[in-house]
């Protein structure tokens, strides 16, 4: 992972914090190689490396190992757009080559969506969005189970380039897609959907219960219990997507209107998660009228935009 020798180091994006006029160069960076090597040594493991994009060397080193950790990335910056959604430095070819030899785990450091044509050939994929100077420490802790991942994707990773909105080649730019971006566009297929994120824990949701007045101080309230049914502690992010029955064709089928993250939940433990949806949450914008409250809505409650666990009917009281 090297910088462009023809660009200013302060402006050219790196793999830890991006770039741009507000980019701050850290005094030090704990690299993935340093942190993983230290943590592996503590576990009695030996790390062999191929710190380049040389596919031949990477394949040779992979054959010496029991498992491959491929650390790859891409970046972007103010005034420096990516030309495509591929990983840098031929990483796709390297991943495909080593995955053909050994079980492979891919660690990606990215500023946004990327294509993963090799995704069905690797054991696991982790994505960190420019994690800063202790990126390596974070990778090592998650890899060795010292910490349980609990993040959810704030974007959709597209299955192919066809599952994206193409940049405009003309000016002025017309945003003809309207609200139909990411998970809100049924024509797009994802490799990993919006809101997705695995954990070493597993979670089950009870059927949500609508909370009546006066216990509800929002427009509509409901609650549910989340139980850790796995063997590791972890945290879950419960997401609420609203479907408006009276919406026109310009409104997506489901729109994210709320999410709540639990604290760390121990195996066998349950925690209550509550939602209070405001008048704004239950409204849609109409030209000439502003935000209009929708009396009837359907809440899709789940662990991601596609992993929906329960659907309940909601009615706004007009307050």
C-alpha positions as CSV (number, residue, x, y, z in Angstrom):
1,X,0.0,0.0,0.0
2,X,2.1,2.9,-1.3
3,X,1.5,6.5,-2.0
4,X,1.6,8.1,-5.5
5,X,5.1,9.5,-5.8
6,X,3.9,12.3,-8.0
7,X,1.4,13.6,-5.4
8,X,1.6,15.5,-2.2
9,X,1.6,13.2,0.8
10,X,-0.8,15.5,2.6
11,X,-3.4,15.5,-0.3
12,X,-3.0,12.0,-1.7
13,X,-5.3,9.6,0.1
14,X,-3.9,6.8,2.3
15,X,-5.5,3.6,3.5
16,X,-6.0,4.8,7.1
17,X,-7.7,8.2,6.9
18,X,-8.2,9.1,3.3
19,X,-6.9,12.5,2.2
20,X,-7.7,16.1,1.3
21,X,-7.1,19.6,2.6
22,X,-8.1,18.6,6.2
23,X,-6.1,15.4,6.2
24,X,-3.9,14.9,9.3
25,X,-0.8,12.8,9.0
26,X,-0.6,10.7,12.2
27,X,2.6,10.5,14.2
28,X,2.5,6.7,13.9
29,X,0.3,4.0,12.4
30,X,-0.1,0.5,13.8
31,X,-0.2,-1.5,10.5
32,X,-2.1,-4.7,10.1
33,X,1.1,-6.6,9.6
34,X,2.7,-5.3,12.8
35,X,-0.4,-5.9,15.0
36,X,-1.3,-9.3,13.5
37,X,2.3,-10.5,13.8
38,X,2.4,-9.6,17.5
39,X,-1.0,-11.1,18.3
40,X,-0.1,-14.3,16.4
41,X,3.2,-14.7,18.3
42,X,1.3,-14.4,21.6
43,X,-0.9,-17.3,20.3
44,X,2.2,-19.4,19.3
45,X,1.7,-18.8,15.6
46,X,4.2,-17.8,13.0
47,X,3.4,-15.3,10.2
48,X,5.0,-15.5,6.8
49,X,4.5,-12.5,4.5
50,X,4.3,-11.3,0.9
51,X,4.0,-7.5,1.4
52,X,3.4,-6.6,-2.3
53,X,1.0,-7.2,-5.1
54,X,3.3,-9.8,-6.7
55,X,0.9,-12.6,-7.4
56,X,3.6,-15.2,-8.0
57,X,5.2,-14.5,-4.7
58,X,1.9,-14.3,-2.8
59,X,0.9,-17.7,-4.2
60,X,4.3,-19.2,-3.1
61,X,3.9,-17.8,0.4
62,X,0.3,-19.0,0.6
63,X,1.5,-22.5,0.0
64,X,3.7,-22.2,3.1
65,X,0.8,-21.2,5.3
66,X,-2.3,-22.9,6.9
67,X,-4.5,-19.9,6.3
68,X,-4.1,-16.6,4.3
69,X,-4.9,-13.2,5.6
70,X,-5.1,-10.8,2.6
71,X,-5.0,-7.1,3.5
72,X,-6.1,-5.0,0.6
73,X,-7.6,-1.6,0.0
74,X,-8.5,1.4,-2.0
75,X,-8.9,5.1,-1.1
76,X,-10.2,8.4,-2.2
77,X,-9.9,12.1,-1.3
78,X,-11.0,15.6,-1.9
79,X,-10.2,16.2,-5.5
80,X,-9.2,12.6,-6.1
81,X,-12.0,10.3,-7.2
82,X,-11.6,6.6,-7.9
83,X,-11.8,5.7,-11.5
84,X,-13.6,2.4,-10.8
85,X,-14.8,0.3,-7.8
86,X,-11.9,-2.2,-8.0
87,X,-9.4,-2.6,-5.2
88,X,-6.0,-1.1,-5.8
89,X,-2.8,-2.7,-7.2
90,X,-4.3,-5.8,-8.8
91,X,-5.6,-7.0,-5.4
92,X,-8.5,-8.9,-7.0
93,X,-6.1,-11.1,-9.0
94,X,-4.0,-11.7,-5.9
95,X,-7.0,-12.7,-3.8
96,X,-8.2,-15.1,-6.5
97,X,-4.8,-16.7,-6.7
98,X,-4.2,-17.3,-3.0
99,X,-7.8,-18.4,-2.4
100,X,-7.2,-21.2,-4.9
101,X,-4.4,-22.5,-2.7
102,X,-5.5,-21.9,0.9
103,X,-8.4,-20.9,3.1
104,X,-8.4,-17.1,2.8
105,X,-9.7,-14.2,4.9
106,X,-9.8,-10.8,3.3
107,X,-9.4,-7.6,5.3
108,X,-10.4,-4.5,3.2
109,X,-9.6,-0.9,4.1
110,X,-11.9,1.2,1.9
111,X,-13.6,4.7,1.7
112,X,-16.8,3.2,0.3
113,X,-18.2,0.6,-2.0
114,X,-16.0,-1.9,-3.8
115,X,-16.5,-4.8,-6.1
116,X,-15.6,-8.3,-4.8
117,X,-15.6,-10.7,-7.8
118,X,-13.8,-13.3,-5.6
119,X,-16.3,-13.2,-2.7
120,X,-17.6,-16.7,-3.1
121,X,-14.1,-18.2,-3.0
122,X,-13.0,-16.9,0.4
123,X,-13.9,-17.9,3.9
124,X,-14.6,-14.4,5.3
125,X,-14.5,-10.7,4.4
126,X,-14.1,-7.8,6.8
127,X,-14.4,-4.2,5.8
128,X,-13.1,-1.2,7.7
129,X,-13.8,2.3,6.6
130,X,-10.5,4.2,7.1
131,X,-10.0,3.3,10.7
132,X,-7.1,5.6,11.6
133,X,-3.8,5.1,13.3
134,X,-4.8,2.0,15.3
135,X,-6.3,0.1,12.3
136,X,-3.9,-2.8,12.8
137,X,-4.8,-3.2,16.4
138,X,-8.5,-3.3,15.6
139,X,-7.9,-6.0,12.9
140,X,-5.9,-8.1,15.2
141,X,-8.4,-8.0,18.0
142,X,-11.3,-9.0,15.7
143,X,-9.3,-11.7,13.9
144,X,-8.3,-13.5,17.1
145,X,-11.7,-13.1,18.8
146,X,-10.6,-10.6,21.4
147,X,-13.4,-8.3,20.3
148,X,-16.6,-9.2,18.5
149,X,-17.5,-7.2,15.4
150,X,-20.7,-5.2,15.8
151,X,-20.7,-2.7,12.9
152,X,-23.3,-2.6,10.1
153,X,-22.7,-1.4,6.5
154,X,-23.8,2.2,6.0
155,X,-23.8,1.5,2.2
156,X,-24.6,-1.3,-0.2
157,X,-21.7,-3.2,-1.8
158,X,-22.9,-3.7,-5.4
159,X,-22.7,-7.2,-6.9
160,X,-21.5,-5.8,-10.2
161,X,-20.8,-2.4,-11.7
162,X,-24.2,-2.6,-13.3
163,X,-25.7,-2.3,-9.8
164,X,-24.6,1.3,-9.4
165,X,-25.6,4.7,-10.5
166,X,-23.3,5.8,-13.3
167,X,-21.5,9.1,-13.0
168,X,-22.8,11.9,-15.2
169,X,-20.7,12.8,-18.2
170,X,-22.6,16.1,-18.7
171,X,-23.2,19.3,-16.8
172,X,-25.5,20.3,-15.2
173,X,-26.0,16.9,-13.5
174,X,-29.6,15.6,-13.4
175,X,-30.2,13.3,-10.4
176,X,-32.8,11.2,-12.3
177,X,-32.6,8.3,-9.8
178,X,-34.5,10.4,-7.2
179,X,-34.7,8.4,-3.9
180,X,-33.9,5.1,-5.6
181,X,-30.3,4.7,-4.5
182,X,-28.7,1.7,-2.7
183,X,-31.1,-0.6,-0.9
184,X,-34.0,1.6,-2.1
185,X,-33.6,0.5,-5.7
186,X,-35.1,-2.9,-6.4
187,X,-33.2,-3.2,-9.7
188,X,-29.8,-3.3,-7.8
189,X,-28.3,-6.5,-6.6
190,X,-25.8,-6.4,-3.7
191,X,-22.9,-8.5,-2.8
192,X,-23.5,-7.3,0.8
193,X,-26.7,-5.3,1.5
194,X,-27.1,-2.0,3.3
195,X,-27.2,-2.6,7.0
196,X,-25.5,-6.0,6.8
197,X,-22.9,-7.0,9.4
198,X,-22.1,-10.3,11.0
199,X,-21.0,-11.0,14.5
200,X,-19.5,-13.8,16.5
201,X,-22.8,-13.8,18.4
202,X,-26.2,-14.6,17.0
203,X,-29.4,-12.8,17.9
204,X,-33.2,-13.5,17.9
205,X,-35.9,-10.8,18.1
206,X,-39.3,-11.2,19.8
207,X,-42.4,-10.0,18.1
208,X,-42.6,-6.1,18.5
209,X,-45.2,-4.7,20.8
210,X,-46.8,-1.3,20.1
211,X,-46.7,1.0,23.2
212,X,-49.9,2.9,23.9
213,X,-50.3,6.4,25.2
214,X,-49.4,7.9,27.6
215,X,-46.3,5.7,27.9
216,X,-45.3,6.8,24.3
217,X,-44.1,10.3,24.0
218,X,-43.5,10.1,20.2
219,X,-46.0,9.7,17.4
220,X,-45.7,5.9,17.5
221,X,-43.8,3.7,19.8
222,X,-43.0,0.0,20.0
223,X,-40.5,-2.3,21.7
224,X,-39.0,-5.7,21.4
225,X,-36.5,-8.0,23.1
226,X,-33.2,-9.0,21.5
227,X,-31.7,-12.2,22.8
228,X,-28.1,-13.5,22.3
229,X,-28.6,-17.1,21.2
230,X,-24.9,-17.7,20.5
231,X,-21.9,-18.6,22.6
232,X,-20.0,-15.2,22.4
233,X,-20.9,-11.8,23.8
234,X,-21.8,-9.2,21.2
235,X,-23.9,-6.2,20.2
236,X,-26.7,-5.9,17.7
237,X,-28.1,-3.0,15.6
238,X,-31.9,-3.3,15.2
239,X,-33.1,-1.5,12.1
240,X,-36.6,-0.1,11.2
241,X,-37.6,0.4,7.6
242,X,-41.0,2.0,6.9
243,X,-43.3,1.1,4.0
244,X,-46.0,3.7,3.3
245,X,-49.2,2.3,1.9
246,X,-50.4,5.6,0.2
247,X,-47.0,6.5,-1.3
248,X,-46.7,7.1,-5.0
249,X,-44.3,5.5,-7.4
250,X,-41.6,8.1,-6.7
251,X,-41.2,6.7,-3.1
252,X,-39.2,3.5,-2.5
253,X,-40.9,0.5,-1.1
254,X,-38.9,0.7,2.2
255,X,-37.1,3.6,3.8
256,X,-34.8,3.4,6.8
257,X,-36.4,5.5,9.6
258,X,-34.6,4.3,12.7
259,X,-32.0,2.1,14.3
260,X,-30.9,1.2,17.8
261,X,-27.6,-0.5,18.9
262,X,-27.7,-2.6,22.0
263,X,-24.9,-2.7,24.5
264,X,-22.8,-5.9,24.8
265,X,-25.2,-8.8,25.3
266,X,-23.9,-11.9,27.0
267,X,-24.9,-15.4,25.8
268,X,-28.3,-16.3,27.0
269,X,-29.1,-12.7,27.9
270,X,-32.0,-10.5,26.5
271,X,-32.3,-6.8,26.3
272,X,-35.2,-4.6,25.5
273,X,-35.0,-2.2,22.5
274,X,-37.5,0.6,22.1
275,X,-38.3,2.9,19.2
276,X,-40.2,6.2,19.2
277,X,-41.0,7.4,15.7
278,X,-41.6,11.1,15.3
279,X,-44.0,12.9,13.0
280,X,-41.1,13.6,10.7
281,X,-40.3,9.8,10.6
282,X,-43.8,9.1,9.6
283,X,-44.1,11.8,7.0
284,X,-43.3,12.1,3.3
285,X,-42.4,15.2,1.4
286,X,-44.9,16.5,-1.1
287,X,-44.1,19.4,-3.5
288,X,-46.2,22.4,-2.5
289,X,-47.3,20.9,0.8
290,X,-44.0,20.0,2.6
291,X,-43.9,17.0,4.9
292,X,-47.2,15.3,5.1
293,X,-48.0,12.8,7.9
294,X,-48.9,9.3,6.7
295,X,-51.6,7.8,8.9
296,X,-50.8,4.2,8.0
297,X,-47.4,2.6,7.7
298,X,-45.8,-0.8,7.9
299,X,-42.6,-1.3,9.9
300,X,-40.1,-3.8,8.7
301,X,-37.8,-4.6,11.6
302,X,-34.6,-6.5,11.1
303,X,-30.8,-6.9,11.2
304,X,-30.3,-5.4,7.7
305,X,-32.2,-4.1,4.8
306,X,-32.9,-7.7,3.6
307,X,-32.7,-9.6,6.9
308,X,-36.2,-8.6,8.1
309,X,-37.3,-10.4,11.2
310,X,-40.8,-8.9,11.8
311,X,-43.4,-6.7,10.1
312,X,-46.0,-4.7,12.1
313,X,-48.7,-2.3,11.2
314,X,-48.5,1.3,12.6
315,X,-51.1,4.0,12.8
316,X,-50.2,7.6,13.5
317,X,-52.6,9.5,15.9
318,X,-52.2,12.9,14.2
319,X,-50.6,14.7,17.2
